[in-house]
Amino acid sequence: MKKLFLALTAFAMALAASAQYEADTENGVVSFAGRDGFSWGSKDGRFLFKPYLLVQASADFNYYDSQGLDPAYNQDNVARSGFAIPYAVLGFTGNAFGFITYNLSVNAAASGQQILQQAWADMKVADAFAVRVGKFKTPFSHAVLTTLGETMFSSLPLSLTSPVILPHSLNAVTPALSTGFDLGVELHGLVGGKFGYQAGIFNGTGAAVNTATKTWSDDWHIPSMLYCARLTYQPHGVMPATQGNPNQLNLNKMLIGLSANLNVESENESTNDFRAGAEFAWLYNRLYLGAELYYMHIGFTRRQKISDSFNYLGGYIQGGYFITPRLQCCLRYDLYDRNGLDEGGLLNMPSAGLNYFVKGANLKLQAMYRYMGRTGHATQLDRDNDGLGLSTHFAQLQLQYTF
């Protein structure tokens, strides 16, 4: 496994190309999709400052099965319901000196060190090479790499965001398949306008930690960090990081990608987590199709004296279509082997949604419903444990404003 990962990383880093990020999705939060927005710039074009804002307000409903609830504590089937503000992001992006792109954003709806959502600079040394440093999205999963305000569903697939079931206690949060935001450095580029790469090294501590806390790996004898590589094929040029935008209904863009990462002595030096993923996305006029499959292997470090290892699998397929130039309908089917490949049972989570884009106002209204089903478990106890913490029925109505 180690040799395979290092070979993928070396191959990706050996490629040379121009930066593969498009200008209208550079900030990762708001897509300008061809509109200029509000900005200040120098006459020669060497300096540009562009502020942006994203606010999401939602009404959430979660209904939980009675299994796992304790009537003695008056626990209710309906919980985590009401009004919420998932994101209140204020940031600015731009370029300087003709070769540096920068971005900084804070999420006022977050807490702790997650308030700093992104802070990075991207240096394009030449058309053939670019380096990004700071806090930004790790190169794994099309769903996460999609611009925040451009996702088709208001909630990411549970197979990416929900922690796995592990029959051992860790001295940190049990990992999920997604890696999300992190601090690090990344090389990226696009070869011949079609073949992209991203290769990076990150802390591996996630968005909630903005300080250097890592050490040296006793097992691997390398820094205990997150090592990532992602390769993409985009036959019709760079694909916008969107899952449907009313201002882009005449595109034919496709992306096929493979990615892998290794989080060395993650979870406070207790496990080594390896992830691999395959992704597909296609924008064709009013149609959007996307699918992903991802895998994670968890092996304990030698100091833990646990010989067990665990393998997890998840994935989804989703599609959306603009019935009118402003109304998009969407469907998603999400599968998750949350309790590991050695145990029977799967979570299957179909979702349906509608998105309406208010013309000329930068408003997006999203509605979705998700059901959590469980199948193939050996016992009722296994079935109950697999769904702990996840609602059986989830409904959300979300209003989004971007500037």
C-alpha positions as CSV (number, residue, x, y, z in Angstrom):
1,M,0.0,0.0,0.0
2,K,2.8,2.4,0.9
3,K,4.6,1.8,-2.4
4,L,1.4,2.3,-4.4
5,F,0.7,5.6,-2.7
6,L,4.2,6.9,-3.1
7,A,4.2,5.9,-6.8
8,L,0.9,7.8,-7.4
9,T,2.2,10.8,-5.6
10,A,5.5,10.8,-7.5
11,F,3.7,10.5,-10.8
12,A,1.4,13.4,-10.0
13,M,4.2,15.6,-8.9
14,A,6.2,14.9,-12.0
15,L,3.6,16.4,-14.2
16,A,4.0,20.0,-15.3
17,A,1.1,22.2,-16.3
18,S,-0.7,25.5,-15.9
19,A,-3.0,26.0,-12.9
20,Q,-6.2,24.0,-13.2
21,Y,-8.4,26.3,-11.2
22,E,-10.8,28.6,-13.0
23,A,-11.0,32.3,-12.1
24,D,-14.7,32.2,-11.4
25,T,-14.4,29.4,-8.8
26,E,-11.1,30.5,-7.3
27,N,-12.4,31.2,-3.9
28,G,-14.2,27.8,-3.4
29,V,-17.2,29.5,-1.9
30,V,-19.0,31.7,-4.5
31,S,-19.0,31.1,-8.2
32,F,-19.1,34.3,-10.3
33,A,-20.1,32.2,-13.4
34,G,-19.1,34.8,-15.9
35,R,-20.3,37.9,-14.0
36,D,-17.8,40.5,-12.9
37,G,-19.1,41.0,-9.4
38,F,-17.7,43.9,-7.3
39,S,-14.0,44.5,-7.4
40,W,-11.1,47.0,-7.4
41,G,-8.2,46.6,-9.7
42,S,-5.3,48.4,-11.3
43,K,-5.4,49.6,-14.9
44,D,-2.7,47.2,-16.0
45,G,-4.5,44.3,-14.5
46,R,-1.7,43.2,-12.2
47,F,-3.7,43.8,-9.0
48,L,-7.3,42.8,-8.3
49,F,-9.3,42.8,-5.0
50,K,-12.7,41.1,-5.1
51,P,-14.8,40.7,-1.9
52,Y,-17.5,38.1,-1.7
53,L,-20.1,36.9,0.8
54,L,-22.2,33.8,1.2
55,V,-25.0,33.3,3.8
56,Q,-27.1,30.2,4.2
57,A,-30.2,30.0,6.5
58,S,-32.1,26.8,6.8
59,A,-35.0,25.1,8.5
60,D,-34.1,21.6,9.4
61,F,-36.1,18.5,10.5
62,N,-34.6,15.3,11.8
63,Y,-36.6,12.3,12.9
64,Y,-34.7,9.4,14.7
65,D,-35.8,5.8,15.2
66,S,-36.6,4.8,18.7
67,Q,-33.6,2.4,18.8
68,G,-30.8,4.0,20.7
69,L,-33.0,6.5,22.5
70,D,-33.4,6.2,26.3
71,P,-36.9,7.0,27.5
72,A,-35.6,7.5,31.0
73,Y,-33.9,10.7,29.9
74,N,-37.0,11.9,28.0
75,Q,-35.2,11.6,24.6
76,D,-37.4,12.5,21.7
77,N,-37.6,11.1,18.2
78,V,-37.4,14.6,16.9
79,A,-34.1,16.3,17.6
80,R,-31.6,18.7,16.0
81,S,-34.6,20.4,14.3
82,G,-35.4,24.1,13.9
83,F,-33.6,27.0,12.3
84,A,-29.9,27.1,11.5
85,I,-27.2,29.2,9.8
86,P,-24.8,26.6,8.4
87,Y,-22.5,29.2,6.8
88,A,-22.0,32.9,7.0
89,V,-18.9,33.5,5.0
90,L,-17.2,36.8,4.3
91,G,-14.0,36.8,2.3
92,F,-12.0,38.4,-0.4
93,T,-9.9,37.0,-3.3
94,G,-7.8,38.5,-6.1
95,N,-4.4,38.6,-7.7
96,A,-1.2,40.5,-7.4
97,F,2.0,41.1,-9.5
98,G,0.5,39.0,-12.3
99,F,1.4,35.6,-10.8
100,I,0.0,35.5,-7.3
101,T,-3.7,34.6,-6.5
102,Y,-4.9,34.9,-2.9
103,N,-8.0,34.1,-0.9
104,L,-9.1,34.6,2.7
105,S,-12.5,33.9,4.2
106,V,-14.0,33.6,7.7
107,N,-17.2,31.7,8.6
108,A,-19.0,33.6,11.3
109,A,-21.3,30.6,11.8
110,A,-18.4,28.3,12.9
111,S,-16.6,28.3,16.3
112,G,-13.1,28.0,17.5
113,Q,-10.3,27.7,14.9
114,Q,-12.9,26.7,12.2
115,I,-13.9,30.4,12.0
116,L,-10.9,30.8,9.7
117,Q,-12.3,28.9,6.8
118,Q,-9.6,29.5,4.2
119,A,-6.3,31.5,4.0
120,W,-4.0,30.8,1.1
121,A,-1.8,32.2,-1.7
122,D,-1.3,30.5,-5.1
123,M,1.9,31.2,-6.9
124,K,1.9,30.6,-10.7
125,V,5.6,30.4,-11.4
126,A,4.9,29.8,-15.1
127,D,2.0,28.4,-17.2
128,A,3.5,25.0,-16.5
129,F,3.6,25.1,-12.7
130,A,1.7,26.5,-9.7
131,V,2.1,26.2,-5.9
132,R,-0.6,26.8,-3.3
133,V,0.1,27.3,0.4
134,G,-2.1,27.9,3.4
135,K,-5.5,26.6,4.5
136,F,-7.7,25.2,1.7
137,K,-9.6,22.1,0.5
138,T,-7.6,18.9,0.4
139,P,-7.6,17.2,-3.1
140,F,-10.1,14.5,-2.4
141,S,-13.8,14.1,-3.4
142,H,-15.6,15.9,-6.1
143,A,-18.5,16.7,-3.7
144,V,-16.2,18.6,-1.3
145,L,-14.2,20.3,-4.1
146,T,-17.3,21.7,-5.6
147,T,-17.8,25.4,-4.9
148,L,-19.7,25.6,-1.6
149,G,-22.5,27.7,-3.1
150,E,-22.8,25.6,-6.2
151,T,-23.7,22.2,-4.7
152,M,-26.9,20.6,-6.0
153,F,-28.0,19.4,-2.6
154,S,-27.9,21.6,0.5
155,S,-26.3,18.7,2.5
156,L,-23.3,16.6,1.5
157,P,-23.6,12.8,1.2
158,L,-23.6,11.1,4.6
159,S,-21.2,8.5,3.3
160,L,-18.5,11.3,3.2
161,T,-19.3,13.2,6.4
162,S,-20.5,10.6,9.0
163,P,-17.8,8.9,11.1
164,V,-17.2,5.2,10.7
165,I,-18.2,2.6,13.3
166,L,-15.0,1.3,14.9
167,P,-15.0,-1.3,17.7
168,H,-12.1,0.4,19.5
169,S,-11.9,3.7,21.3
170,L,-9.6,6.3,19.8
171,N,-8.2,9.3,21.7
172,A,-9.6,11.6,19.0
173,V,-12.8,11.7,16.9
174,T,-13.4,8.6,14.8
175,P,-12.5,9.4,11.2
176,A,-14.8,9.9,8.3
177,L,-14.0,9.3,4.6
178,S,-13.9,13.0,3.8
179,T,-10.7,15.1,4.6
180,G,-12.1,18.6,3.9
181,F,-10.1,21.7,4.8
182,D,-6.5,21.5,6.1
183,L,-3.3,23.4,6.3
184,G,-0.5,22.5,3.9
185,V,1.2,23.0,0.5
186,E,0.0,21.7,-2.9
187,L,1.4,21.6,-6.4
188,H,-1.2,21.6,-9.2
189,G,-1.5,21.9,-12.9
190,L,-3.1,21.0,-16.2
191,V,-1.4,19.1,-19.0
192,G,-2.5,19.9,-22.6
193,G,-5.7,21.5,-21.3
194,K,-7.0,18.0,-20.3
195,F,-4.9,16.2,-17.7
196,G,-4.9,17.7,-14.3
197,Y,-3.0,16.9,-11.1
198,Q,-2.8,18.0,-7.5
199,A,-0.2,16.7,-5.0
200,G,0.1,18.0,-1.5
201,I,1.2,17.6,2.1
202,F,-1.1,18.7,4.9
203,N,-1.2,18.6,8.7
204,G,-3.9,16.0,8.6
205,T,-5.7,17.6,11.6
206,G,-8.6,19.1,9.7
207,A,-10.3,22.5,9.7
208,A,-10.5,22.8,13.5
209,V,-6.7,23.1,14.0
210,N,-4.7,26.1,12.7
211,T,-1.4,25.3,14.6
212,A,1.5,22.9,14.0
213,T,0.9,19.8,16.2
214,K,2.4,16.9,14.3
215,T,5.4,14.7,15.1
216,W,7.5,12.0,13.5
217,S,6.0,8.6,12.6
218,D,7.4,5.7,14.6
219,D,6.0,3.2,12.1
220,W,6.8,4.9,8.8
221,H,9.8,7.0,9.8
222,I,8.4,10.1,8.0
223,P,6.6,13.2,9.3
224,S,3.1,12.2,10.6
225,M,1.1,14.2,8.1
226,L,-1.5,13.8,5.4
227,Y,0.0,13.0,1.9
228,C,-2.4,13.5,-1.0
229,A,-2.5,13.0,-4.8
230,R,-5.3,13.5,-7.3
231,L,-5.3,13.0,-11.1
232,T,-8.1,14.2,-13.4
233,Y,-9.0,13.9,-17.0
234,Q,-11.1,16.7,-18.4
235,P,-11.6,16.1,-22.1
236,H,-13.4,19.4,-22.9
237,G,-11.1,21.7,-20.8
238,V,-11.3,22.7,-17.2
239,M,-14.7,21.8,-15.7
240,P,-16.3,24.5,-13.5
241,A,-16.6,23.5,-9.9
242,T,-20.4,23.5,-10.0
243,Q,-23.3,21.1,-10.0
244,G,-25.6,23.3,-11.9
245,N,-25.8,27.1,-12.5
246,P,-28.5,28.9,-14.4
247,N,-25.9,31.1,-16.1
248,Q,-24.1,28.1,-17.5
249,L,-26.7,26.0,-19.3
250,N,-24.8,25.7,-22.6
251,L,-21.7,23.8,-21.4
252,N,-20.3,20.4,-22.3
253,K,-17.7,19.6,-19.6
254,M,-16.6,16.3,-18.1
255,L,-14.3,15.2,-15.3
256,I,-12.9,11.8,-14.5
257,G,-10.6,11.6,-11.5
258,L,-8.6,9.3,-9.2
259,S,-7.3,10.3,-5.8
260,A,-5.5,8.8,-2.8
261,N,-4.2,10.0,0.5
262,L,-2.5,8.7,3.6
263,N,-2.9,10.2,7.0
264,V,0.2,9.0,8.9
265,E,-0.4,8.4,12.6
266,S,-3.6,10.3,12.5
267,E,-6.1,10.4,15.4
268,N,-3.4,11.5,17.9
269,E,-0.9,8.9,16.7
270,S,-3.2,5.9,17.1
271,T,-4.0,5.0,13.5
272,N,-2.7,5.2,9.9
273,D,-5.7,6.0,7.6
274,F,-5.4,5.4,3.8
275,R,-8.1,6.6,1.5
276,A,-8.7,6.2,-2.3
277,G,-11.4,7.6,-4.5
278,A,-12.7,7.6,-8.0
279,E,-15.0,10.4,-9.3
280,F,-17.0,11.3,-12.4
281,A,-18.9,14.5,-13.2
282,W,-20.5,15.7,-16.4
283,L,-22.2,19.0,-17.2
284,Y,-24.1,18.9,-20.5
285,N,-26.4,21.9,-21.1
286,R,-29.1,21.6,-18.5
287,L,-28.0,18.2,-17.2
288,Y,-25.6,17.4,-14.4
289,L,-24.4,13.9,-13.5
290,G,-22.0,12.9,-10.8
291,A,-20.8,9.8,-9.1
292,E,-18.1,8.8,-6.6
293,L,-16.7,5.7,-5.0
294,Y,-14.3,6.0,-2.0
295,Y,-12.5,3.6,0.2
296,M,-10.7,3.8,3.6
297,H,-8.3,1.5,5.4
298,I,-7.7,2.0,9.1
299,G,-4.6,0.3,10.6
300,F,-3.5,0.9,14.2
301,T,0.0,1.9,15.0
302,R,2.4,-0.5,16.6
303,R,2.3,1.3,19.9
304,Q,-1.4,0.6,20.1
305,K,-0.8,-3.2,20.2
306,I,-3.9,-3.8,18.2
307,S,-3.5,-6.2,15.2
308,D,-7.0,-5.5,13.8
309,S,-7.4,-3.4,10.7
310,F,-10.7,-2.2,9.1
311,N,-11.9,-1.3,5.6
312,Y,-14.8,0.9,4.7
313,L,-16.5,1.7,1.4
314,G,-18.9,4.5,0.4
315,G,-20.2,6.2,-2.7
316,Y,-23.1,7.9,-4.4
317,I,-24.6,8.7,-7.8
318,Q,-26.6,11.9,-8.4
319,G,-28.1,13.8,-11.2
320,G,-29.9,17.1,-11.8
321,Y,-31.8,18.7,-14.6
322,F,-33.0,22.3,-15.2
323,I,-36.7,21.9,-15.9
324,T,-36.8,25.6,-16.6
325,P,-33.8,28.0,-16.8
326,R,-34.3,28.7,-13.0
327,L,-35.7,25.4,-11.6
328,Q,-33.5,22.4,-11.1
329,C,-34.7,19.0,-9.9
330,C,-32.2,16.5,-8.5
331,L,-31.9,13.0,-7.2
332,R,-29.1,11.2,-5.2
333,Y,-28.6,7.6,-4.0
334,D,-25.9,7.3,-1.3
335,L,-24.4,4.0,-0.1
336,Y,-22.2,3.5,3.0
337,D,-20.6,0.4,4.5
338,R,-20.2,2.3,7.8
339,N,-19.5,-0.7,10.0
340,G,-16.7,-2.1,7.8
341,L,-16.4,-4.7,5.1
342,D,-15.9,-7.5,7.6
343,E,-19.4,-6.9,9.0
344,G,-22.7,-7.4,7.0
345,G,-25.0,-4.4,6.5
346,L,-25.2,-1.2,4.4
347,L,-26.7,2.2,4.9
348,N,-28.6,3.2,1.7
349,M,-29.8,6.8,1.7
350,P,-31.9,8.1,-1.3
351,S,-32.4,11.9,-1.5
352,A,-34.6,14.2,-3.6
353,G,-34.4,17.9,-4.0
354,L,-35.5,21.1,-5.9
355,N,-33.5,24.2,-6.4
356,Y,-34.9,27.6,-7.5
357,F,-32.6,30.4,-8.6
358,V,-34.1,33.9,-8.2
359,K,-33.2,35.9,-11.3
360,G,-31.0,38.9,-10.8
361,A,-30.9,38.6,-7.0
362,N,-28.2,36.0,-6.4
363,L,-30.7,34.1,-4.3
364,K,-30.9,30.3,-4.3
365,L,-33.7,28.4,-2.6
366,Q,-33.0,24.7,-2.0
367,A,-35.3,22.0,-0.6
368,M,-34.3,18.4,0.0
369,Y,-35.5,15.2,1.7
370,R,-33.3,12.2,2.7
371,Y,-34.2,8.8,4.0
372,M,-31.8,6.5,5.8
373,G,-32.4,2.9,5.1
374,R,-30.5,-0.1,6.5
375,T,-30.1,-3.5,4.9
376,G,-28.2,-6.8,5.2
377,H,-27.3,-6.6,8.9
378,A,-26.9,-9.9,10.8
379,T,-28.8,-8.9,13.9
380,Q,-31.1,-6.1,15.0
381,L,-28.4,-4.8,17.3
382,D,-26.0,-4.5,14.4
383,R,-28.7,-2.6,12.5
384,D,-29.3,-0.2,15.4
385,N,-25.7,0.4,16.0
386,D,-25.0,1.2,12.3
387,G,-27.5,4.0,12.3
388,L,-26.5,5.6,15.7
389,G,-26.4,9.4,15.5
390,L,-28.1,9.5,12.0
391,S,-31.7,10.5,11.5
392,T,-34.0,8.2,9.6
393,H,-35.8,11.1,8.0
394,F,-34.2,14.4,7.2
395,A,-35.8,17.4,5.5
396,Q,-34.2,20.8,4.9
397,L,-35.3,24.1,3.3
398,Q,-32.4,26.5,2.7
399,L,-32.1,30.0,1.4
400,Q,-28.7,31.1,0.1
401,Y,-27.5,34.6,-0.8
402,T,-24.2,35.3,-2.5
403,F,-22.5,38.5,-3.4
